[in-house]
Amino acid sequence: ELNAYDYILKPYDPARIVRAIEKVARPLPKKAPRLERLAVETGDRLKLLSPQDIDYIVAENGKTKIVTEHEAYPSNETLLELERKLQDHRFLRVHRSYLVNLSAIDAIEPWFNGAYNLKIHQIDVPVSRTYVKLLKEALGI
């Protein structure tokens, strides 16, 4: 809360002061560079996908699939790994098995028991009750 790097308690010792100063003088770790493209395997080659071209990512039967408007690509990465990579690109977890590109959502329909259903290029993507509030906040509704 105070953005403190370190603290020194009384009675202090000169060696402790030196260690605290050295800690402050160290450079902060650099943030990982923003992901520009995501590599997916297509047969014997790699295809580079722009995050904005990805509609959603689904995990089914232990396999992860990256879905674009025209094609689906298998991925060896988990949904959680992809969620972390895409966190700066308006992707949101809406279900334990789905990660969606907020820019790809065409419509939101109420479903049953407080859940919702998203339409992305005529495909239904479920939104579990757990994630409804986060979705509404992310979309500003």
C-alpha positions as CSV (number, residue, x, y, z in Angstrom):
1,E,0.0,0.0,0.0
2,L,2.9,2.3,0.7
3,N,4.9,1.1,-2.3
4,A,7.9,0.4,0.0
5,Y,10.9,-1.5,-1.2
6,D,12.2,-2.3,2.2
7,Y,12.1,-1.2,5.8
8,I,14.6,-0.8,8.7
9,L,13.8,-1.4,12.3
10,K,15.5,0.3,15.3
11,P,18.1,-0.3,16.5
12,Y,19.5,-0.4,13.0
13,D,22.8,-1.6,11.9
14,P,24.9,0.0,9.1
15,A,25.1,-3.2,7.1
16,R,21.3,-3.4,7.0
17,I,21.1,0.2,5.7
18,V,23.5,-0.7,2.9
19,R,21.5,-3.7,1.9
20,A,18.3,-1.6,1.9
21,I,19.9,1.0,-0.4
22,E,21.3,-1.7,-2.7
23,K,17.8,-3.2,-3.0
24,V,16.3,0.2,-4.0
25,A,19.2,0.8,-6.5
26,R,18.5,-2.5,-8.4
27,P,16.5,-2.1,-11.6
28,L,12.9,-3.3,-11.6
29,P,12.3,-6.5,-13.5
30,K,11.1,-5.7,-17.0
31,K,7.5,-6.6,-18.0
32,A,7.3,-9.4,-20.6
33,P,6.8,-7.9,-24.1
34,R,3.3,-7.7,-25.4
35,L,2.3,-10.7,-27.5
36,E,2.0,-9.7,-31.1
37,R,1.3,-13.1,-32.7
38,L,0.4,-16.5,-31.4
39,A,2.1,-19.5,-33.2
40,V,-0.1,-22.5,-33.9
41,E,0.9,-25.8,-35.6
42,T,-0.8,-26.6,-38.9
43,G,0.6,-29.9,-40.1
44,D,4.3,-29.5,-40.7
45,R,4.5,-25.7,-40.3
46,L,3.6,-23.0,-37.9
47,K,1.0,-20.4,-38.6
48,L,1.2,-17.0,-36.9
49,L,-2.2,-15.7,-35.7
50,S,-2.9,-12.1,-34.7
51,P,-4.8,-12.0,-31.4
52,Q,-7.6,-9.9,-33.0
53,D,-8.2,-12.7,-35.5
54,I,-9.0,-15.2,-32.8
55,D,-12.7,-15.5,-31.9
56,Y,-12.4,-17.8,-28.9
57,I,-10.4,-20.6,-27.4
58,V,-12.1,-23.7,-26.0
59,A,-10.8,-26.6,-23.9
60,E,-12.6,-29.9,-24.7
61,N,-11.6,-33.4,-23.7
62,G,-8.2,-32.3,-22.5
63,K,-7.4,-30.6,-25.7
64,T,-7.3,-26.8,-26.4
65,K,-8.6,-25.4,-29.7
66,I,-8.0,-21.9,-31.0
67,V,-11.0,-20.8,-33.2
68,T,-11.0,-18.1,-35.8
69,E,-13.8,-17.1,-38.1
70,H,-12.8,-19.7,-40.7
71,E,-10.7,-22.3,-39.0
72,A,-9.9,-24.1,-35.7
73,Y,-6.3,-24.9,-34.7
74,P,-5.2,-27.3,-32.0
75,S,-2.9,-26.0,-29.3
76,N,-0.5,-27.7,-26.9
77,E,-1.0,-24.9,-24.4
78,T,-3.5,-24.9,-21.7
79,L,-6.4,-22.5,-21.5
80,L,-4.7,-20.8,-18.5
81,E,-1.4,-20.4,-20.4
82,L,-3.3,-18.8,-23.3
83,E,-5.3,-16.6,-21.0
84,R,-2.1,-15.2,-19.5
85,K,-0.6,-14.6,-22.9
86,L,-3.7,-12.8,-24.2
87,Q,-4.6,-10.8,-21.1
88,D,-3.6,-7.5,-22.8
89,H,-5.7,-8.2,-25.9
90,R,-9.3,-8.0,-24.6
91,F,-9.7,-11.7,-24.0
92,L,-11.9,-12.8,-21.1
93,R,-12.6,-16.2,-19.4
94,V,-16.4,-16.7,-19.6
95,H,-16.6,-20.3,-18.7
96,R,-14.1,-22.9,-17.3
97,S,-13.7,-24.1,-20.8
98,Y,-13.9,-20.9,-22.8
99,L,-11.8,-17.8,-23.3
100,V,-13.4,-15.2,-25.7
101,N,-12.2,-12.2,-27.7
102,L,-14.5,-9.5,-26.5
103,S,-14.3,-7.8,-29.9
104,A,-15.7,-10.9,-31.6
105,I,-19.0,-11.0,-29.7
106,D,-22.0,-10.4,-31.9
107,A,-24.8,-10.9,-29.4
108,I,-25.5,-11.8,-25.8
109,E,-28.6,-13.8,-24.9
110,P,-29.9,-14.6,-21.5
111,W,-29.9,-18.4,-20.9
112,F,-31.2,-20.2,-17.9
113,N,-30.4,-19.9,-14.2
114,G,-28.6,-16.5,-14.6
115,A,-26.2,-17.8,-17.2
116,Y,-25.8,-16.2,-20.6
117,N,-25.0,-17.4,-24.1
118,L,-22.7,-15.5,-26.5
119,K,-23.1,-15.5,-30.3
120,I,-19.8,-15.4,-32.2
121,H,-20.3,-15.9,-35.9
122,Q,-23.4,-17.9,-35.3
123,I,-21.6,-20.1,-32.8
124,D,-23.0,-20.4,-29.3
125,V,-20.5,-19.9,-26.5
126,P,-21.8,-20.4,-22.9
127,V,-21.1,-17.9,-20.1
128,S,-21.4,-19.5,-16.7
129,R,-23.0,-17.6,-13.8
130,T,-19.6,-17.3,-12.2
131,Y,-18.3,-15.1,-15.0
132,V,-21.4,-13.0,-15.9
133,K,-20.4,-10.0,-13.7
134,L,-16.9,-9.9,-15.1
135,L,-18.3,-10.0,-18.7
136,K,-20.7,-7.2,-18.0
137,E,-17.9,-5.1,-16.4
138,A,-15.6,-5.8,-19.3
139,L,-18.2,-4.8,-21.8
140,G,-19.4,-1.8,-19.8
141,I,-23.0,-3.0,-19.4
